[in-house]
């Protein structure tokens, strides 16, 4: 109930008024039945803009940190995400990844739309990073199509660390659904999972026209953070 209150009364009209997003390829999203919508992830506002523009309800796998934040802000954020029907995902290890896959398959088994960001985290610099194979596992196990989606302009509207978004044109572009039925029963083949994931990421790249980086975003972020720390606190030379 709260999901539709947000979509049609509280948040959706405000987002349309402020961002005036242009929607392209909406006809590529199935009108019924299970499907995965896989998109790039540039901004916190992605969580709200795409669902507000879709005709169907979509459930996203959201990082667990949104549900466990401290203080009033943390409780409000958790309430918002739970009320909107989003599912917390622990990203701390392999078992956590399996739990996320089970949750996603549960959404698909009910004939619903599942939203996922294959990069696993927001892009910190506006580039598109290598996708994780969880999206491929779910697509093959559930036997559902994958609709690629590109959010364009949300990085400029609300880059990482920006709480209040700028007013900036936004385009939400959906590509033709990808059919992976030719790989049915091969969800345990690592090479197949990588090939499916890369095909999905290439479709997103074609839509978004971002610069592509063939590394995981989380790895690049960690390396940059370590380098920054080293510059700030350089190690003393060994005598």
C-alpha positions in Angstrom: 0.0 0.0 0.0 2.8 2.4 1.0 4.6 1.6 -2.3 1.7 2.9 -4.4 1.2 5.9 -2.0 4.8 6.9 -2.7 4.5 6.2 -6.4 1.3 8.0 -7.2 0.9 10.6 -4.4 4.0 11.5 -2.4 7.1 10.9 -4.3 6.3 10.1 -8.0 4.6 13.4 -8.9 7.5 15.4 -7.2 10.1 13.5 -9.1 8.3 14.1 -12.4 8.0 17.8 -11.6 11.6 18.3 -10.5 13.5 16.1 -12.9 11.0 15.9 -15.8 12.6 12.6 -16.9 12.4 11.5 -20.5 11.5 7.8 -20.8 12.7 5.8 -23.8 11.9 2.2 -24.7 9.2 1.7 -22.0 7.5 -0.8 -24.4 10.5 -3.1 -23.9 9.4 -3.8 -20.3 7.0 -6.8 -20.2 3.5 -5.8 -19.3 3.1 -8.9 -17.2 5.1 -11.9 -16.0 8.5 -12.2 -14.4 11.5 -10.3 -15.7 14.7 -8.7 -14.5 15.5 -5.1 -15.1 19.3 -4.7 -15.0 20.6 -1.1 -14.9 23.6 1.0 -14.3 23.9 2.7 -10.9 25.1 6.2 -10.8 23.1 7.9 -8.0 21.1 7.3 -4.9 18.1 8.8 -6.8 18.2 5.8 -9.2 16.3 3.9 -6.5 13.3 6.2 -6.8 13.3 7.6 -10.4 13.0 4.3 -12.3 10.3 2.7 -10.1 8.3 6.0 -10.3 8.3 5.9 -14.1 7.4 2.2 -14.5 3.8 1.2 -14.9 4.5 -2.0 -13.0 5.7 -2.4 -9.5 9.4 -3.3 -9.3 11.3 -4.8 -6.3 15.0 -3.9 -5.9 17.7 -5.8 -4.1 19.0 -2.9 -1.9 22.2 -3.0 0.1 21.7 -4.0 3.8 23.3 -0.7 5.0 20.1 1.1 4.0 18.2 -0.9 6.6 20.7 -0.7 9.5 21.8 3.0 9.6 22.0 4.6 13.1 20.0 7.5 14.4 16.7 9.0 13.2 18.0 9.3 9.6 18.8 5.5 9.6 15.4 4.6 11.0 13.6 6.7 8.5 15.7 5.3 5.6 15.0 1.7 6.8 11.3 2.4 7.1 11.2 3.9 3.7 12.9 1.0 2.0 10.9 -1.6 3.8 7.6 0.2 3.1 8.5 0.4 -0.5 9.0 -3.4 -0.6 12.8 -3.4 -1.2 14.9 -6.3 -0.1 18.0 -5.9 2.0 21.1 -7.6 0.6 24.2 -8.4 2.7 27.2 -7.9 0.4 29.8 -9.2 2.8 30.6 -12.6 1.3 29.8 -15.6 -0.9 27.0 -16.9 1.4 25.5 -13.4 1.4 25.4 -13.5 -2.4 23.6 -16.8 -2.4 21.0 -15.3 0.0 20.5 -12.4 -2.4 20.0 -14.8 -5.3 17.4 -16.7 -3.3 15.5 -13.5 -2.4 15.6 -12.4 -6.1 14.3 -15.8 -7.3 11.5 -15.5 -4.8 10.4 -12.2 -6.4 10.5 -13.7 -9.8 8.6 -16.9 -8.8 5.7 -14.6 -8.0 5.6 -13.3 -11.5 7.0 -9.9 -10.6 9.7 -7.5 -11.8 13.0 -7.6 -10.1 15.4 -4.7 -10.3 19.1 -5.2 -9.9 22.4 -3.3 -10.4 24.9 -5.8 -11.7 27.8 -3.6 -10.8 27.0 -4.3 -7.1 27.5 -0.7 -6.0 27.2 2.9 -7.2 29.7 4.2 -9.7 31.9 6.7 -7.9 33.1 8.4 -11.1 30.3 8.0 -13.6 31.9 5.1 -15.5 30.3 1.7 -16.0 32.1 -1.2 -14.2 32.3 -4.9 -14.7 29.1 -6.7 -13.7 28.8 -9.5 -11.1 27.4 -12.8 -12.2 24.4 -12.9 -9.8 22.2 -11.4 -12.4 23.1 -14.2 -14.8 22.4 -16.9 -12.2 18.9 -15.6 -11.5 18.1 -15.1 -15.2 19.1 -18.7 -16.0 17.6 -20.4 -13.0 14.3 -18.5 -13.3 14.3 -18.7 -17.1 13.3 -15.0 -17.4 14.2 -12.2 -19.8 16.6 -9.4 -18.8 15.7 -5.8 -19.8 18.8 -3.6 -19.8 18.3 -0.1 -18.5 20.4 3.0 -18.6 20.0 5.9 -16.2 21.5 9.0 -17.8 22.0 12.3 -16.0 21.4 11.1 -12.5 25.2 11.2 -11.7 25.2 14.9 -12.5 21.9 15.4 -10.6 23.1 13.7 -7.4 26.7 12.5 -7.4 28.0 10.5 -4.5 28.0 12.5 -1.3 25.3 14.9 -2.5 22.2 14.9 -0.3 20.0 17.4 -2.1 19.9 16.7 -5.9 20.7 19.4 -8.5 18.0 20.1 -11.1 19.4 18.3 -14.1 17.8 16.6 -17.2 17.4 12.8 -16.7 16.8 10.1 -19.3 15.7 6.6 -18.4 16.3 4.3 -21.4 15.1 0.7 -21.6 16.6 -1.7 -24.2 15.1 -4.7 -25.8 14.7 -7.7 -23.5 17.6 -10.2 -23.7 16.6 -13.9 -24.0 19.1 -16.4 -22.5 17.0 -19.5 -23.0 19.8 -21.0 -25.1 21.7 -21.4 -21.9 19.0 -23.2 -20.0 20.4 -25.6 -17.4 23.9 -24.2 -17.6 23.7 -21.8 -14.6 26.6 -23.7 -12.9 29.0 -23.1 -15.8 31.3 -20.2 -14.9 32.1 -19.4 -18.5 28.4 -19.2 -19.3 27.6 -17.0 -16.4 30.4 -14.6 -17.3 29.3 -14.5 -21.0 25.6 -13.8 -20.0 26.7 -11.1 -17.6 29.0 -9.5 -20.1 26.2 -9.5 -22.7 23.9 -7.7 -20.2 26.6 -5.1 -19.4 27.3 -4.5 -23.1 23.6 -3.8 -23.6 23.6 -1.3 -20.7 26.8 0.3 -22.1 25.2 0.7 -25.5 22.2 2.4 -24.0 24.2 4.6 -21.6 27.3 5.4 -23.7 29.4 5.5 -20.6 33.1 4.7 -20.5 33.6 1.1 -19.5 36.1 -0.2 -17.0 36.7 -4.0 -17.0 37.2 -4.1 -13.2 34.7 -4.4 -10.3 33.7 -1.0 -9.0 34.2 -2.1 -5.3 37.8 -3.2 -6.1 38.6 0.1 -7.8 37.1 2.1 -4.9 39.1 0.1 -2.3 42.3 0.6 -4.3 41.7 4.3 -4.6 40.9 4.6 -0.9 44.1 2.8 0.0 46.1 5.0 -2.2 44.6 8.1 -0.7 45.3 6.8 2.8 48.9 6.1 1.8 49.4 9.6 0.5 47.9 11.1 3.7 49.8 8.8 6.0 52.9 7.6 4.1 54.8 4.7 5.6 58.2 5.5 7.2 61.1 4.1 5.1 62.7 1.0 6.5 66.2 1.6 7.8 
